[in-house]
Amino acid sequence: MNSEKSISPSQEETADAKTVLQEVYNALNEKGYNPIGQIVGYLLSEDPTYITNCNNARALIRKIDRDALMCELVKCYLDLE
C-alpha cells in the first residue's frame, strides 16, 4: 500500500496547516523556545508537550494530521509543489 496516496491533503488543508504552523511557531518564539526544534520534536514523537499552551498552540497543532503535515513539509523542501 502506498501511504502517500492516503495522506495527500487538499489545498485547503495545506493552507490551514501553514496557518497553524505559523501560529505555533509564533507562540513558541514568544515563550522563548527554539520553535523549529520544538516543532520537529513534536513531529517526530507526537508528544504534545513539545508545544506550548500559549495562544492555544498545543490544541491547534493537534488538529493537523501529523503524517500529512510531514508530507507537505518534504514536498515544500524539495520544491515539488
trRosetta pair geometry for C-beta under 8 A, 3 or more apart (Angstrom, degrees):
i j d omega theta_ij theta_ji phi_ij phi_ji
1 6 7.5 18 162 -22 112 131
2 5 4.8 71 95 -1 104 108
2 6 7.6 158 98 -6 62 87
3 6 5.7 -63 -156 41 47 108
3 7 6.2 12 158 2 78 115
3 67 7.5 -89 161 -180 118 137
4 7 6.5 -81 -145 50 28 90
4 8 6.5 48 161 -56 68 96
4 71 6.6 142 -131 -132 77 131
5 8 6.4 -35 -146 -8 28 113
7 65 6.8 -154 -148 129 100 137
7 67 4.8 -84 -137 118 155 111
7 68 4.6 -149 177 -81 95 75
7 71 5.6 153 113 -20 114 152
8 68 7.5 147 -117 -130 8 95
8 71 7.1 -116 -98 135 52 152
9 13 3.7 -118 -177 93 114 130
9 14 5.3 146 102 -55 119 76
9 17 7.0 62 118 -19 171 136
9 65 7.2 176 -78 50 116 121
9 68 4.5 91 -46 -176 113 128
9 71 7.5 152 -1 74 96 122
9 72 6.4 -30 35 -57 125 122
10 13 4.7 98 52 7 75 101
10 14 7.0 -134 97 -5 41 87
11 14 5.5 -53 -149 35 34 115
11 15 6.4 35 153 -19 66 103
12 15 5.8 -53 -149 36 32 110
12 16 6.3 32 152 -18 64 106
13 16 5.5 -53 -147 38 33 113
13 17 6.2 37 153 -23 66 104
13 65 8.0 0 -177 23 131 108
13 68 6.9 -33 141 148 133 146
14 17 5.6 -51 -147 34 31 113
14 18 6.5 33 152 -20 63 103
14 72 5.6 169 -125 -125 95 142
15 18 5.7 -52 -150 33 32 113
15 19 6.5 32 151 -17 64 105
16 19 5.7 -55 -151 37 33 112
16 20 6.2 31 153 -18 67 107
16 64 7.3 -179 117 -96 97 99
17 20 5.7 -54 -145 39 31 111
17 21 6.1 33 156 -20 66 106
17 64 5.0 106 -114 -135 86 132
17 68 7.3 -138 -78 114 150 101
17 69 5.4 -174 -154 -107 134 89
17 72 6.2 104 94 58 154 161
18 21 5.8 -53 -145 36 29 111
18 22 6.4 29 155 -19 62 106
19 22 5.8 -57 -151 35 29 111
19 23 6.4 26 154 -16 65 107
20 23 5.8 -58 -148 38 31 109
20 24 6.1 29 155 -17 67 108
20 60 4.9 -178 -146 159 97 105
20 61 6.1 146 160 -92 115 53
20 63 6.8 -147 -112 65 151 105
20 64 5.4 -176 80 -42 158 130
21 24 5.7 -55 -143 39 30 110
21 25 6.1 36 154 -23 65 107
21 39 7.1 61 -147 -138 90 145
21 61 7.7 81 -90 -108 53 94
21 64 7.8 5 -51 -17 82 172
21 69 7.6 149 -67 -153 118 120
22 25 5.6 -51 -145 35 29 115
22 26 6.4 30 155 -19 63 106
23 26 5.7 -53 -148 36 30 112
23 27 6.4 30 154 -19 64 106
23 55 6.7 -142 175 129 96 127
23 57 6.4 -168 127 -109 87 82
23 60 5.9 -68 92 145 129 168
24 27 5.7 -54 -147 36 31 111
24 28 6.3 29 155 -17 65 107
24 35 7.5 136 123 -155 74 105
24 39 6.5 110 119 -94 125 108
24 51 6.0 -44 -154 -141 115 119
24 57 4.5 118 -120 -160 67 105
24 60 6.1 -157 -65 87 95 121
24 61 5.0 61 -90 -63 147 114
25 28 6.0 -59 -149 38 27 109
25 29 6.2 27 154 -19 64 111
25 35 4.4 73 -147 180 68 145
25 36 7.9 29 -125 -63 102 56
25 39 6.8 -19 -84 -49 78 138
26 29 5.6 -57 -145 39 29 113
26 30 6.1 35 154 -25 65 107
26 35 7.9 43 -34 -106 18 148
26 55 7.3 -32 97 63 98 165
27 30 5.6 -51 -147 33 30 115
27 31 6.6 20 156 -11 62 108
27 51 7.9 51 91 -174 125 85
27 52 5.5 -154 139 71 107 116
27 54 4.5 165 -170 94 102 99
27 55 4.2 -139 -100 47 117 119
27 57 3.8 -147 67 -56 158 138
28 31 6.0 -63 -151 42 30 105
28 33 4.4 -74 -176 68 87 118
28 34 7.6 -36 152 85 119 22
28 35 3.9 132 89 -103 127 80
28 38 5.1 -167 -141 57 145 149
28 39 7.3 -121 -10 -43 164 89
28 51 7.0 -79 -73 -137 110 62
28 52 5.8 162 -94 8 62 115
28 54 7.8 159 -69 56 35 122
28 57 6.8 168 -42 174 76 167
29 32 7.8 55 179 -63 31 18
29 33 7.2 -89 -73 59 26 70
29 35 5.0 -26 -54 -45 82 126
30 54 6.1 -156 83 142 118 148
30 55 7.3 80 45 -13 150 128
31 52 4.9 152 -3 -88 162 165
31 54 5.1 -173 -56 -7 120 156
33 37 7.6 -133 162 67 91 100
33 38 5.1 33 148 -40 133 142
33 52 6.7 -170 -5 -37 142 119
34 37 3.9 32 103 25 118 120
34 38 6.2 152 81 -19 64 88
35 38 5.8 -61 -143 39 28 109
35 39 6.1 24 163 -17 67 109
36 39 6.0 -58 -145 38 27 107
36 40 6.2 26 157 -17 64 109
37 40 5.8 -56 -144 39 27 110
37 41 6.2 32 155 -22 63 107
38 41 5.6 -52 -149 34 30 115
38 42 6.5 32 153 -18 63 103
38 50 4.9 159 -169 168 73 89
38 51 6.4 125 155 -85 113 52
38 52 7.8 -1 178 -19 157 83
39 42 5.6 -52 -151 35 33 112
39 43 6.3 32 152 -19 66 106
39 50 7.4 157 -80 134 18 122
39 51 7.5 60 -94 -86 58 96
39 61 7.9 -150 -126 -126 84 145
40 43 5.7 -55 -144 38 32 111
40 44 6.2 26 159 -15 66 109
41 44 6.1 -60 -145 39 26 106
41 45 6.0 -14 170 15 64 117
41 47 7.1 -53 146 58 91 105
41 50 4.1 -178 98 -126 112 142
42 45 6.6 -81 -136 54 20 86
42 46 6.9 54 178 -108 60 21
42 47 6.5 -122 -119 63 55 60
42 48 6.9 49 -132 -110 107 33
42 50 4.0 -150 -62 72 82 134
42 51 5.4 36 -82 -38 145 101
42 61 6.5 1 155 145 156 149
43 46 7.7 18 -156 -66 17 56
43 66 6.2 163 -136 -160 64 101
43 69 7.0 -125 -116 101 110 119
43 70 5.9 131 -169 -79 120 104
43 73 8.0 -15 -133 8 159 159
45 50 7.0 128 56 -30 119 133
46 66 5.9 -62 -98 -65 98 170
47 50 5.6 96 89 -18 89 99
48 51 5.8 -60 -169 40 61 104
48 58 5.3 78 177 -161 107 106
48 61 7.5 160 -130 80 85 112
48 62 6.1 -3 -105 -71 124 118
51 57 5.3 -141 171 122 105 103
51 58 4.5 150 103 -97 108 70
51 61 5.2 -142 -109 30 169 146
52 55 7.9 52 103 35 107 80
52 57 5.4 45 74 55 75 132
52 58 6.6 -132 98 -44 26 96
53 56 7.2 -3 -177 -101 60 28
53 57 6.9 -179 -147 44 11 82
53 58 5.1 -33 -93 6 57 124
53 59 7.9 52 -137 -15 72 88
54 57 5.9 13 71 3 66 118
56 59 5.0 -48 -176 45 85 113
56 60 5.7 95 123 -31 86 100
57 60 5.5 -58 -147 36 32 116
57 61 6.3 23 163 -16 68 106
58 61 6.4 -57 -146 35 27 103
58 62 6.6 23 157 -18 61 111
59 62 5.9 -62 -151 36 30 111
59 63 7.1 39 151 -30 62 100
60 63 6.0 -56 -166 18 34 113
60 64 7.8 21 148 -13 63 101
61 64 6.0 -55 -163 30 46 109
64 68 7.3 -128 173 73 80 105
64 69 5.1 67 145 -62 119 127
65 68 4.0 56 87 18 113 114
65 69 6.4 174 87 -17 56 86
66 69 5.6 -56 -146 36 29 114
66 70 6.4 27 157 -17 65 104
67 70 5.9 -54 -148 36 30 108
67 71 6.4 35 151 -22 63 105
68 71 5.5 -51 -150 33 33 116
68 72 6.5 32 153 -17 65 105
69 72 5.8 -56 -150 37 31 110
69 73 6.4 34 152 -21 65 105
70 73 5.5 -51 -145 34 34 114
70 74 6.5 34 156 -18 65 103
71 74 6.1 -58 -153 35 29 107
71 75 6.4 28 151 -17 64 108
72 75 5.6 -53 -145 38 33 113
72 76 6.1 34 156 -20 66 107
73 76 5.8 -55 -146 38 29 111
73 77 6.2 31 154 -21 64 108
74 77 5.6 -54 -145 37 31 114
74 78 6.2 13 160 -3 65 112
75 78 6.2 -69 -146 49 25 98
75 80 4.4 -92 -154 57 76 114
75 81 5.1 4 161 21 123 105
76 79 7.4 25 -176 -77 32 37
76 80 7.8 -73 -50 36 20 79
76 81 7.3 -54 -78 62 55 83
